[in-house]
Amino acid sequence: MALHPIFILRSKATPGIVELLDSVVFGTNGAYYKHLDTKEKIERADNPLFLSMERHEKTLGNITFCKREKFWYIRYFAFSKSIQSAGKTKSKSRNSGLLKRELGQFFEDVFDGEYGDAPDSFYAYIDPQNEKSLWMSENFGFQTIAKIKTQTFSRGNPKEKIKLERSNNWNDVSSYVLNQFGDKAYFFNAQVSVGPYYIWRDDFGEIVGFAKVSYANWRIDRFPGKLGGVLTKLIPFIPILNKIIVPKNHNFIVPEAVYTKDATKLGSFFESILFNERKNLIIWWVDLKDPMYMKAEKQTKWGVLNKIIGNSIANVVVKINPKSKLDKEQASVYTSGFDLI
C-alpha cells in the first residue's frame, strides 16, 4: 500500500527487494562478507513487513521489520549506493535528508498506531563500527541497552565428547528453554520454536544441556585487520584452518538458547554438536551478561580461529515508544542467532 511519498509498505518481498538484499556486502574494520542464503532467510522471516524506497520500478532501499508481540525487530536495513549518506554531493545530501525525514515520520506513525497496534519499541542489532548501521541508530533516537559478543568456537577435527540427541520437536525442550530464557528481554517463540535442537541428558535421563541451531552460508571477501587481505588468500593453503574457513563458501553453525548445567562442559557440548553436524565452526552471538557465558568464557578452549581474529562486539539498540512504560534497563537480553544471519 502507498505510504509516505518515497516509501511503499508490503507484507511480501518483491523480486526487487530480494535482489537488493541479496546484493548487500557487509563490512566493518576492514572485513567484507556476503550472505549466500539471503533469499531463504527472507522466506523464513516471521510476520515480516517490507518498507521500500522505489523509483522507476527499481528498489533503491528496504527496511524489513518482523512484528513480534509488542515489538518490531529491524531485520534488514539496506539502501543502494546512490542514496547512502557517505557521499558529499548535494544530490546525496538531499537524498539523505529526505530519507531521514520520511523514516523519522514513519517511526512516529507506527508509535501512533497508524499500522495496527502500536508497539512498545523497535529493536535491532548493530555493529558500532559500521557507518551505515550507526547512521540509523544515531539519527532516529535508538539507544544501546546491551552488548553482544561474536564468539567463535572451532575444531579442525571435532570429536564426540558427549552423546547428544538431535530433535526437531519444540516440545522436547520448550519447558527448559522457557525456564532459562523466557524472562529475558526480546525473547520470542517465533524463531526459537523451530528446530533443530541438540539435547544432552545425564545418566538418569534428565536434560542438562540444550541448544537450538541454525545454519549460515557466507562468502568472505576479506578478514578484519591490517593483514586481513593476505590472510584471506593464504587460508586455503593452511592445514586445519582451511577446514574451518572456506572463504568462497563458508558454512558454519549458529546456536541460540544455549545452556549447560555445568558451564565447564560447554566446550565438550559445542564440539559434540560440530561432530554430529560434520562442521568445524560455531559462531555464537551471546549477551555479555549471559550468566552461563560469564562462567564458561575463561574455562573454554575456543579454538584457533578465536586466537587469530578475536571477538567483536555488537550493540542491541532500541527506540522506545514514548507512550509505553518499557524499562530501558535490562539485566540480560536474549540474542536470536537466526536474526543475525
C-alpha positions as CSV (number, residue, x, y, z in Angstrom):
1,M,0.0,0.0,0.0
2,A,1.1,3.6,-0.5
3,L,2.8,5.3,2.4
4,H,4.8,8.5,2.6
5,P,5.8,9.9,-0.8
6,I,9.0,7.9,-1.2
7,F,8.0,4.6,0.5
8,I,5.8,1.6,-0.1
9,L,4.9,-0.9,2.7
10,R,4.3,-4.6,1.8
11,S,3.8,-7.8,3.7
12,K,5.6,-9.9,1.0
13,A,9.0,-9.3,-0.6
14,T,9.1,-8.4,-4.3
15,P,11.8,-9.7,-6.6
16,G,13.3,-6.2,-6.4
17,I,13.6,-6.4,-2.6
18,V,15.1,-9.8,-2.7
19,E,17.6,-8.6,-5.4
20,L,18.6,-5.6,-3.3
21,L,19.0,-7.5,0.0
22,D,20.9,-10.4,-1.8
23,S,23.4,-7.8,-3.2
24,V,24.4,-6.5,0.2
25,V,28.1,-6.9,1.2
26,F,28.6,-6.4,4.9
27,G,31.8,-4.8,6.1
28,T,33.5,-3.3,9.1
29,N,37.0,-2.9,10.5
30,G,38.4,-4.0,7.1
31,A,36.3,-7.1,6.9
32,Y,33.9,-7.8,4.0
33,Y,31.5,-10.7,3.7
34,K,28.2,-11.6,1.9
35,H,25.3,-13.8,2.9
36,L,24.8,-16.5,0.3
37,D,21.4,-17.7,1.6
38,T,19.5,-14.4,1.9
39,K,16.5,-15.5,-0.2
40,E,15.9,-18.5,2.1
41,K,16.2,-16.3,5.2
42,I,13.8,-13.8,3.8
43,E,11.2,-16.5,3.2
44,R,11.6,-17.7,6.8
45,A,11.2,-14.3,8.4
46,D,8.3,-14.2,10.8
47,N,5.5,-11.7,10.4
48,P,7.5,-9.5,8.0
49,L,6.8,-6.0,6.7
50,F,8.9,-4.6,3.9
51,L,9.3,-0.8,3.8
52,S,10.8,0.0,0.4
53,M,12.0,3.1,-1.4
54,E,11.3,2.6,-5.1
55,R,11.9,4.7,-8.2
56,H,11.1,3.8,-11.9
57,E,10.2,0.2,-10.8
58,K,13.6,-0.2,-9.2
59,T,14.1,-0.9,-5.4
60,L,16.6,1.6,-4.1
61,G,16.2,0.8,-0.4
62,N,14.5,-1.5,2.1
63,I,13.9,-1.9,5.8
64,T,12.5,-5.3,6.8
65,F,10.6,-5.5,10.1
66,C,9.4,-8.6,11.9
67,K,6.4,-7.8,14.1
68,R,6.7,-9.8,17.4
69,E,4.0,-9.2,20.0
70,K,4.5,-5.6,21.2
71,F,7.8,-5.1,19.4
72,W,9.2,-4.6,15.9
73,Y,12.5,-6.2,15.1
74,I,14.6,-4.5,12.3
75,R,15.9,-7.4,10.3
76,Y,17.4,-5.7,7.3
77,F,18.4,-2.1,6.6
78,A,19.8,-1.7,3.1
79,F,20.0,1.2,0.6
80,S,21.7,1.5,-2.7
81,K,24.9,3.4,-3.0
82,S,23.1,6.2,-4.8
83,I,21.3,7.3,-1.7
84,Q,23.7,6.4,1.1
85,S,24.8,9.3,3.2
86,A,28.5,8.7,2.8
87,G,28.9,11.0,-0.1
88,K,29.4,14.8,-0.1
89,T,27.5,15.8,-3.2
90,K,24.4,18.0,-3.0
91,S,22.3,15.2,-4.5
92,K,23.3,12.7,-1.9
93,S,22.8,15.3,0.9
94,R,19.3,15.9,-0.3
95,N,18.6,12.1,-0.5
96,S,20.0,11.7,3.0
97,G,17.8,14.5,4.4
98,L,14.7,13.2,2.7
99,L,15.4,9.7,3.9
100,K,15.9,10.8,7.4
101,R,12.7,12.9,7.4
102,E,10.5,10.3,5.9
103,L,11.8,7.4,8.1
104,G,11.5,9.6,11.2
105,Q,7.9,10.2,10.4
106,F,7.3,6.5,9.7
107,F,8.6,5.6,13.2
108,E,6.3,8.2,14.8
109,D,3.3,7.0,12.8
110,V,3.9,3.4,13.9
111,F,4.0,4.5,17.5
112,D,0.8,6.4,16.9
113,G,-1.0,3.2,15.8
114,E,-1.2,4.1,12.1
115,Y,-0.2,0.5,11.2
116,G,-2.1,-1.6,13.7
117,D,-1.4,-1.9,17.4
118,A,1.4,0.5,18.5
119,P,4.5,-1.4,19.6
120,D,6.4,-0.7,22.8
121,S,9.6,-0.4,20.8
122,F,11.7,-1.1,17.7
123,Y,14.9,-3.0,18.3
124,A,17.9,-4.1,16.3
125,Y,21.4,-5.5,16.5
126,I,24.1,-3.1,15.0
127,D,27.8,-3.1,14.7
128,P,29.0,0.2,16.2
129,Q,31.9,0.3,13.7
130,N,29.6,0.0,10.7
131,E,28.8,3.6,9.5
132,K,25.5,2.7,7.9
133,S,24.2,1.0,11.0
134,L,25.5,3.8,13.2
135,W,23.8,6.3,11.0
136,M,20.4,4.7,11.6
137,S,20.9,4.4,15.3
138,E,22.1,8.0,15.8
139,N,19.6,9.7,13.5
140,F,16.4,8.1,14.9
141,G,16.9,8.1,18.6
142,F,17.9,4.5,19.2
143,Q,19.6,3.7,22.5
144,T,22.0,0.9,23.4
145,I,20.6,-1.4,26.1
146,A,23.1,-4.4,25.8
147,K,26.2,-5.6,24.2
148,I,26.6,-8.9,22.5
149,K,29.8,-10.8,21.6
150,T,30.6,-12.7,18.4
151,Q,32.2,-15.7,20.0
152,T,33.8,-18.3,17.7
153,F,34.3,-22.0,18.6
154,S,36.4,-24.1,16.1
155,R,37.8,-27.5,15.8
156,G,39.8,-28.9,12.9
157,N,38.8,-32.5,13.7
158,P,35.9,-32.4,16.2
159,K,35.4,-35.4,18.5
160,E,32.2,-36.7,20.0
161,K,32.8,-35.7,23.6
162,I,29.2,-36.2,24.7
163,K,26.3,-38.3,23.3
164,L,23.7,-35.9,22.1
165,E,20.1,-36.2,20.8
166,R,19.0,-34.3,17.8
167,S,15.4,-33.3,17.7
168,N,13.0,-31.1,15.7
169,N,10.3,-31.2,18.3
170,W,9.9,-27.9,20.2
171,N,8.0,-29.8,22.9
172,D,11.2,-31.7,23.8
173,V,12.9,-28.6,25.0
174,S,10.3,-25.9,25.4
175,S,9.9,-26.0,29.2
176,Y,13.7,-26.0,29.7
177,V,14.2,-23.1,27.2
178,L,11.4,-21.1,28.7
179,N,12.7,-21.7,32.2
180,Q,16.2,-20.4,31.3
181,F,15.4,-17.7,28.8
182,G,11.7,-16.9,28.9
183,D,12.1,-13.8,31.2
184,K,14.9,-12.2,29.1
185,A,14.2,-9.1,27.2
186,Y,13.3,-9.6,23.5
187,F,12.8,-13.4,23.9
188,F,10.1,-14.7,21.5
189,N,9.0,-18.2,20.4
190,A,8.9,-17.1,16.8
191,Q,12.3,-18.4,15.8
192,V,13.5,-20.5,18.7
193,S,10.4,-22.8,18.4
194,V,11.7,-24.0,15.0
195,G,14.3,-26.7,15.4
196,P,16.6,-28.5,15.1
197,Y,17.8,-28.8,18.7
198,Y,20.6,-30.6,20.4
199,I,19.8,-32.2,23.8
200,W,22.3,-33.5,26.4
201,R,20.9,-35.9,29.0
202,D,22.7,-37.2,32.1
203,D,22.7,-40.9,33.1
204,F,19.3,-40.6,34.7
205,G,17.7,-39.1,31.5
206,E,17.5,-35.6,32.9
207,I,18.2,-32.8,30.4
208,V,21.4,-31.0,31.4
209,G,22.2,-29.1,28.2
210,F,20.5,-27.9,25.1
211,A,20.8,-25.5,22.2
212,K,18.8,-24.6,19.1
213,V,20.9,-24.4,15.9
214,S,20.7,-22.6,12.6
215,Y,22.9,-22.8,9.6
216,A,24.8,-19.9,7.8
217,N,26.5,-19.8,4.4
218,W,28.7,-16.8,3.7
219,R,31.3,-15.7,1.2
220,I,34.2,-14.0,2.9
221,D,36.0,-11.4,0.7
222,R,38.3,-10.1,3.4
223,F,39.1,-10.7,7.1
224,P,39.4,-7.8,9.6
225,G,42.7,-6.2,10.4
226,K,45.7,-4.9,8.5
227,L,46.7,-8.4,7.3
228,G,43.1,-9.4,6.6
229,G,43.5,-9.4,2.8
230,V,46.6,-11.6,2.9
231,L,45.0,-14.0,5.4
232,T,42.0,-14.5,3.1
233,K,44.3,-15.5,0.3
234,L,46.5,-17.8,2.5
235,I,43.8,-19.7,4.3
236,P,43.1,-22.3,1.5
237,F,46.8,-23.4,1.9
238,I,47.0,-23.6,5.7
239,P,46.2,-27.1,7.1
240,I,43.4,-27.3,9.7
241,L,42.5,-23.6,9.2
242,N,41.3,-24.4,5.7
243,K,38.8,-26.9,7.2
244,I,37.4,-24.2,9.5
245,I,37.2,-21.5,6.9
246,V,36.4,-21.8,3.2
247,P,36.2,-18.1,2.1
248,K,34.2,-18.7,-1.1
249,N,31.6,-21.0,0.6
250,H,31.8,-20.6,4.3
251,N,29.4,-22.8,6.2
252,F,29.0,-22.8,10.0
253,I,26.6,-23.4,12.9
254,V,24.8,-20.7,14.7
255,P,23.4,-21.6,18.2
256,E,21.0,-19.9,20.4
257,A,19.2,-20.7,23.7
258,V,22.4,-22.3,24.8
259,Y,22.6,-23.9,28.2
260,T,24.7,-26.4,30.0
261,K,24.1,-27.2,33.7
262,D,27.9,-27.4,34.1
263,A,29.5,-24.4,32.4
264,T,32.9,-26.1,32.3
265,K,31.4,-28.6,29.9
266,L,30.3,-26.0,27.3
267,G,33.3,-26.8,25.1
268,S,32.6,-30.5,25.1
269,F,28.9,-29.7,24.2
270,F,29.8,-27.5,21.3
271,E,32.4,-29.9,20.0
272,S,29.9,-32.7,20.0
273,I,27.5,-30.6,18.0
274,L,30.2,-30.0,15.4
275,F,30.9,-33.7,15.3
276,N,27.2,-34.5,14.7
277,E,26.8,-31.8,12.1
278,R,30.2,-32.6,10.4
279,K,31.1,-29.0,10.6
280,N,34.2,-27.2,12.0
281,L,32.9,-23.8,13.2
282,I,30.3,-22.4,15.5
283,I,29.7,-18.6,15.7
284,W,27.7,-17.8,18.8
285,W,26.2,-14.3,19.4
286,V,25.7,-14.0,23.1
287,D,24.9,-11.3,25.6
288,L,27.9,-10.3,27.6
289,K,25.7,-10.5,30.7
290,D,24.5,-14.1,30.0
291,P,25.2,-15.9,33.3
292,M,26.3,-19.2,31.8
293,Y,28.7,-17.5,29.3
294,M,30.2,-15.4,32.1
295,K,31.1,-18.7,33.9
296,A,32.2,-20.5,30.7
297,E,34.2,-17.8,29.0
298,K,37.6,-18.3,30.8
299,Q,37.2,-22.1,31.1
300,T,36.5,-22.9,27.5
301,K,39.1,-23.6,24.8
302,W,37.5,-21.7,21.9
303,G,39.9,-22.8,19.2
304,V,42.4,-21.5,16.7
305,L,40.1,-19.0,14.9
306,N,39.3,-17.2,18.2
307,K,43.1,-16.8,18.7
308,I,43.6,-15.4,15.2
309,I,40.7,-13.0,14.8
310,G,39.5,-12.5,18.4
311,N,36.0,-11.3,19.2
312,S,33.9,-8.4,18.1
313,I,31.1,-6.6,19.9
314,A,27.7,-5.5,18.6
315,N,25.1,-3.3,20.3
316,V,21.4,-4.2,21.0
317,V,19.6,-0.9,20.3
318,V,16.0,0.2,20.9
319,K,13.7,3.0,20.0
320,I,11.1,3.1,22.7
321,N,7.6,4.3,22.2
322,P,7.3,7.4,24.5
323,K,3.8,6.2,25.4
324,S,4.9,2.8,26.7
325,K,6.2,2.0,30.2
326,L,9.0,-0.2,28.9
327,D,12.1,-0.2,31.1
328,K,15.3,0.6,29.2
329,E,17.5,-1.1,31.8
330,Q,17.7,-4.9,31.2
331,A,19.7,-7.3,33.2
332,S,20.1,-9.7,30.3
333,V,18.9,-9.7,26.7
334,Y,18.0,-12.8,24.6
335,T,20.1,-13.0,21.4
336,S,18.5,-14.7,18.4
337,G,21.1,-16.4,16.3
338,F,18.7,-16.7,13.3
339,D,18.2,-12.9,13.4
340,L,21.9,-12.3,12.9
341,I,22.5,-14.5,9.8
